[in-house]
Amino acid sequence: MATTETPQIPGYRIERIIGKGAMSTVYLAVQESLDRPVALKVLEPGLAADPTFNKRFVKEGKIVAKLAHPHIVTIYDTGVYQDCSYIAMEYLEAGTLKERIKAGLSPEQVVKILVQIAQALGYAHRQNCIHRDIKPANIMFRDPNTAVLSDFGIAKNLEDKTQLTAAGWRIGTPNYMSPEQALGKPVDARCDLYSLGVVFYEALTGSRPFKGADAFETAILHVKGPIPTLPEPLRRFQPVIDRVLAKTPEARFANAEELVQAAQQAVTAATVTAIPAQQGQRWSFWLLVALLTMALAGLGALAWHYWPTAAEAPPTPIQLR
């Protein structure tokens, strides 16, 4: 089996591979001038000569470099050295959402992650940028509590009229692809919200909402399959799922801010519902204590009333000898 030759890029000391896809390989490297770890994304040599892939790779660096947001990966550098195209970005060492879903997450943890990534998408959308490949593997963590959106490899800047994808061509990951993406139709920011909705469902339940025998069948389920029902303990999130996974963009949330608000309201409603129940339990406990106290007090009074005192006690019989 052929092995990937480690590229030599001035200013970077490459240590090991940390990720690999069809278009590129990501290395853990050290930026020698600042002595800091970076993730070095390098376009596959066989694709570097292809104008389309090379333009898309260069465009990714330019798009992300303009997106300054705490929940979007930071770009440090981009360039070409001896036909080797590369992007240097921050090294996110706390793993991916894909790994965390396997380990299991509480609903509160899931909503926190959803809100952070939705905020990142809302910001990107306001900059006329659509990600088009939202999935758990592309949501990483800077630290245990900070989710970061990465991999803008197929992102589209709506202000850029350059067409790098043929009309009718499906682009994205089938398991998380919106119906309009699956049909090769034009897309807008609401396709990202749909994909994030699929991630939301999977993070809540541990399973994707649509699973076909192959990529084609999965795509068809996204287009025509019914939206699944959440298990009873998670039912409070069903209205959010129903809307974010709507088959037509018009029926979904209009923007990321609406999605954030709906998800947070679902959590708040669950908390508010739980508080009266807890208060009722505490009230029942103290009522029981009061009743027991009153009962014991009553028994004490009766005992005091009927128990003979020393003055009322019968005289001790005199024993005659």
C-alpha positions as CSV (number, residue, x, y, z in Angstrom):
1,M,0.0,0.0,0.0
2,A,1.4,3.4,-1.0
3,T,2.2,5.8,1.8
4,T,1.8,9.5,1.7
5,E,5.1,11.3,1.5
6,T,5.5,14.0,4.2
7,P,5.6,17.4,2.5
8,Q,8.4,19.8,3.3
9,I,7.1,23.4,3.9
10,P,9.5,26.1,5.0
11,G,8.7,27.4,8.5
12,Y,6.8,24.3,9.6
13,R,8.0,21.2,11.3
14,I,5.5,18.4,10.5
15,E,5.1,15.8,13.2
16,R,2.3,13.4,12.3
17,I,-1.0,13.0,10.4
18,I,-4.1,13.9,12.4
19,G,-6.7,13.7,9.6
20,K,-7.2,12.6,6.0
21,G,-9.9,13.1,3.4
22,A,-10.4,12.7,-0.3
23,M,-9.0,16.1,-1.1
24,S,-6.4,16.8,1.6
25,T,-4.3,15.5,4.5
26,V,-4.1,17.4,7.8
27,Y,-0.9,17.3,9.8
28,L,0.0,18.3,13.3
29,A,2.9,20.7,12.8
30,V,4.9,23.3,14.7
31,Q,5.1,26.8,13.3
32,E,8.7,27.4,14.0
33,S,8.7,31.2,14.1
34,L,6.2,31.2,17.0
35,D,6.9,27.7,18.3
36,R,3.2,26.9,18.4
37,P,1.3,23.8,17.3
38,V,-0.8,24.2,14.1
39,A,-3.1,22.0,12.0
40,L,-1.5,22.1,8.5
41,K,-4.0,21.2,5.8
42,V,-2.2,20.1,2.6
43,L,-4.0,19.5,-0.8
44,E,-3.4,16.1,-2.2
45,P,-0.6,16.3,-4.8
46,G,-2.7,14.6,-7.5
47,L,-5.3,17.3,-7.1
48,A,-3.0,20.3,-6.9
49,A,-2.6,20.4,-10.7
50,D,-6.4,20.4,-11.2
51,P,-7.5,24.0,-11.5
52,T,-10.9,23.4,-10.0
53,F,-9.7,21.7,-6.8
54,N,-6.8,24.1,-6.5
55,K,-9.2,27.1,-6.7
56,R,-11.5,25.6,-4.2
57,F,-8.7,25.0,-1.8
58,V,-7.3,28.5,-2.1
59,K,-10.9,29.9,-1.7
60,E,-11.3,27.9,1.6
61,G,-8.4,29.7,3.1
62,K,-9.6,33.1,2.0
63,I,-13.2,32.5,3.2
64,V,-12.2,31.4,6.7
65,A,-9.6,34.1,7.1
66,K,-12.4,36.7,6.8
67,L,-14.5,34.9,9.5
68,A,-13.4,36.2,12.9
69,H,-15.6,34.4,15.4
70,P,-14.9,32.5,18.6
71,H,-16.6,29.4,17.3
72,I,-15.0,29.3,13.9
73,V,-11.5,27.9,13.3
74,T,-8.8,30.5,13.0
75,I,-6.6,30.6,9.9
76,Y,-2.9,31.6,10.5
77,D,-1.4,31.2,7.0
78,T,-2.0,29.9,3.5
79,G,0.3,29.5,0.5
80,V,1.9,27.3,-2.1
81,Y,5.4,25.8,-1.9
82,Q,6.7,23.7,-4.8
83,D,3.2,22.9,-6.1
84,C,2.2,22.1,-2.5
85,S,-0.9,24.1,-1.5
86,Y,-1.4,24.4,2.2
87,I,-3.5,26.1,4.9
88,A,-2.1,26.6,8.5
89,M,-4.8,26.9,11.1
90,E,-5.3,26.6,14.9
91,Y,-4.8,23.1,16.3
92,L,-8.0,22.0,18.0
93,E,-6.9,19.4,20.4
94,A,-10.1,18.6,22.4
95,G,-11.5,16.2,19.8
96,T,-14.7,16.2,17.6
97,L,-18.4,16.1,18.2
98,K,-18.4,12.7,16.4
99,E,-16.3,11.3,19.3
100,R,-18.5,12.9,22.0
101,I,-21.7,11.6,20.5
102,K,-20.3,8.1,20.7
103,A,-19.4,8.7,24.4
104,G,-22.9,10.1,25.1
105,L,-24.1,13.7,25.8
106,S,-26.8,15.1,28.1
107,P,-29.6,17.2,26.4
108,E,-28.2,20.3,28.2
109,Q,-24.7,19.6,26.7
110,V,-26.2,19.1,23.3
111,V,-28.1,22.4,23.3
112,K,-25.0,24.2,24.5
113,I,-23.0,22.8,21.5
114,L,-25.9,23.5,19.1
115,V,-26.1,27.2,20.3
116,Q,-22.4,27.7,19.8
117,I,-22.3,26.3,16.3
118,A,-25.6,28.0,15.3
119,Q,-24.0,31.3,16.5
120,A,-21.0,30.6,14.3
121,L,-23.3,29.8,11.3
122,G,-25.4,32.9,11.9
123,Y,-22.2,35.0,11.8
124,A,-20.9,33.2,8.6
125,H,-24.3,33.6,7.0
126,R,-24.3,37.4,7.6
127,Q,-21.0,37.4,5.8
128,N,-22.7,35.7,2.9
129,C,-20.9,32.4,3.5
130,I,-22.7,29.0,3.4
131,H,-20.7,26.1,4.9
132,R,-22.6,23.3,3.0
133,D,-20.9,20.4,5.0
134,I,-22.1,20.6,8.6
135,K,-21.5,17.2,10.3
136,P,-20.1,16.0,13.7
137,A,-16.6,15.4,12.3
138,N,-16.4,19.1,11.3
139,I,-17.4,20.3,14.7
140,M,-14.3,20.3,16.9
141,F,-13.4,21.5,20.4
142,R,-10.8,24.1,21.4
143,D,-11.4,23.0,25.0
144,P,-14.0,20.8,26.8
145,N,-16.6,23.6,26.7
146,T,-15.9,25.4,23.4
147,A,-17.2,24.0,20.1
148,V,-15.6,25.2,16.9
149,L,-16.8,24.9,13.3
150,S,-14.1,23.8,10.9
151,D,-13.5,22.5,7.4
152,F,-14.9,25.1,5.0
153,G,-13.6,23.1,2.0
154,I,-16.9,23.3,0.1
155,A,-18.1,26.5,1.5
156,K,-19.7,29.0,-0.8
157,N,-19.4,32.8,-0.7
158,L,-22.7,34.1,-2.1
159,E,-21.0,37.2,-3.4
160,D,-18.6,35.1,-5.4
161,K,-20.2,34.3,-8.8
162,T,-17.5,31.9,-9.7
163,Q,-19.1,28.5,-10.4
164,L,-16.8,25.7,-9.3
165,T,-19.6,23.1,-9.1
166,A,-21.6,22.0,-12.2
167,A,-25.3,22.7,-12.2
168,G,-27.3,19.8,-10.7
169,W,-24.2,18.4,-9.0
170,R,-24.7,17.2,-5.4
171,I,-22.2,18.5,-3.0
172,G,-22.0,17.7,0.7
173,T,-22.2,14.6,2.9
174,P,-25.3,12.4,2.2
175,N,-26.0,11.6,5.8
176,Y,-26.3,15.3,6.6
177,M,-27.4,16.7,3.3
178,S,-30.5,19.0,3.0
179,P,-33.2,17.9,0.5
180,E,-32.3,20.7,-1.9
181,Q,-28.6,19.7,-1.8
182,A,-29.6,16.1,-2.5
183,L,-31.7,17.2,-5.5
184,G,-28.9,19.4,-6.8
185,K,-30.9,22.6,-6.4
186,P,-29.7,26.1,-5.5
187,V,-29.1,26.4,-1.7
188,D,-29.0,29.2,0.8
189,A,-28.2,29.5,4.5
190,R,-31.2,27.3,5.5
191,C,-29.4,24.2,4.0
192,D,-26.8,24.7,6.8
193,L,-29.6,24.9,9.4
194,Y,-31.1,21.6,8.1
195,S,-27.7,19.8,8.4
196,L,-27.2,21.2,11.9
197,G,-30.7,19.9,12.7
198,V,-29.6,16.4,11.6
199,V,-26.5,16.8,13.9
200,F,-28.8,18.0,16.7
201,Y,-31.0,14.9,16.4
202,E,-28.0,12.6,16.3
203,A,-26.4,14.2,19.3
204,L,-29.6,13.9,21.3
205,T,-30.4,10.3,20.4
206,G,-27.0,8.8,19.3
207,S,-28.5,7.9,16.0
208,R,-29.1,9.8,12.7
209,P,-32.7,10.5,11.7
210,F,-32.3,9.1,8.2
211,K,-30.3,6.0,7.5
212,G,-30.6,4.3,4.1
213,A,-28.8,1.2,2.8
214,D,-26.5,3.4,0.7
215,A,-25.8,7.1,0.0
216,F,-28.6,7.2,-2.7
217,E,-31.3,5.8,-0.4
218,T,-30.2,8.1,2.4
219,A,-30.5,11.1,0.1
220,I,-34.0,10.0,-0.9
221,L,-35.0,9.7,2.8
222,H,-33.9,13.3,3.3
223,V,-36.1,14.3,0.4
224,K,-39.2,12.2,1.1
225,G,-38.8,10.4,4.5
226,P,-41.0,11.4,7.4
227,I,-39.3,13.3,10.3
228,P,-38.8,10.8,13.1
229,T,-40.2,11.2,16.6
230,L,-37.9,11.8,19.5
231,P,-38.1,9.4,22.5
232,E,-40.4,10.5,25.3
233,P,-37.7,12.0,27.6
234,L,-36.6,14.2,24.7
235,R,-40.1,15.1,23.3
236,R,-39.8,18.7,24.4
237,F,-37.3,19.2,21.5
238,Q,-39.7,17.7,18.9
239,P,-41.1,21.1,17.7
240,V,-37.5,22.3,17.1
241,I,-36.7,19.1,15.2
242,D,-39.9,19.3,13.1
243,R,-39.1,22.7,12.0
244,V,-35.4,22.5,11.4
245,L,-35.8,19.3,9.4
246,A,-38.7,20.5,7.3
247,K,-38.4,19.4,3.7
248,T,-38.7,22.9,2.2
249,P,-36.4,25.8,3.2
250,E,-39.5,28.0,3.6
251,A,-40.9,25.9,6.4
252,R,-37.6,25.9,8.4
253,F,-36.3,28.6,10.7
254,A,-35.5,31.7,8.8
255,N,-32.1,32.1,10.4
256,A,-29.7,30.7,13.0
257,E,-31.0,33.1,15.6
258,E,-34.5,31.7,15.5
259,L,-33.1,28.2,15.9
260,V,-31.0,29.2,18.9
261,Q,-34.1,30.9,20.5
262,A,-36.3,27.8,20.0
263,A,-33.7,25.4,21.4
264,Q,-33.1,27.5,24.5
265,Q,-36.8,27.9,25.1
266,A,-37.2,24.1,25.0
267,V,-34.6,23.8,27.7
268,T,-36.1,26.6,29.8
269,A,-39.6,25.1,29.6
270,A,-38.3,21.8,30.9
271,T,-36.5,23.5,33.8
272,V,-39.6,25.6,34.7
273,T,-41.8,22.5,34.6
274,A,-39.4,20.6,36.9
275,I,-39.3,23.4,39.5
276,P,-43.0,23.2,40.6
277,A,-42.6,19.4,40.8
278,Q,-39.6,19.8,43.1
279,Q,-41.4,22.4,45.2
280,G,-44.4,20.1,45.5
281,Q,-42.2,17.3,46.7
282,R,-40.6,19.7,49.3
283,W,-44.0,20.9,50.4
284,S,-45.3,17.4,50.8
285,F,-42.3,16.5,52.9
286,W,-42.7,19.4,55.3
287,L,-46.5,18.8,55.5
288,L,-45.8,15.3,56.6
289,V,-43.3,16.5,59.2
290,A,-45.9,19.0,60.5
291,L,-48.6,16.3,60.7
292,L,-46.3,13.9,62.5
293,T,-45.3,16.7,64.9
294,M,-48.9,17.5,65.7
295,A,-49.7,13.8,66.1
296,L,-46.9,13.4,68.6
297,A,-47.9,16.5,70.4
298,G,-51.4,15.2,70.8
299,L,-50.2,11.9,72.1
300,G,-48.0,13.7,74.6
301,A,-51.0,15.7,75.9
302,L,-53.1,12.6,76.3
303,A,-50.3,10.8,78.1
304,W,-49.8,13.8,80.4
305,H,-53.6,13.9,81.2
306,Y,-54.0,10.3,82.0
307,W,-50.7,9.4,83.6
308,P,-50.9,9.6,87.4
309,T,-48.8,12.2,89.1
310,A,-46.9,11.6,92.4
311,A,-49.7,13.3,94.4
312,E,-52.4,11.3,92.7
313,A,-50.5,8.0,93.0
314,P,-52.2,5.4,95.3
315,P,-50.5,4.9,98.7
316,T,-48.0,2.2,99.0
317,P,-49.6,-0.7,100.9
318,I,-48.2,-1.2,104.5
319,Q,-46.9,-4.6,105.0
320,L,-47.7,-6.1,108.4
321,R,-45.1,-8.3,110.1
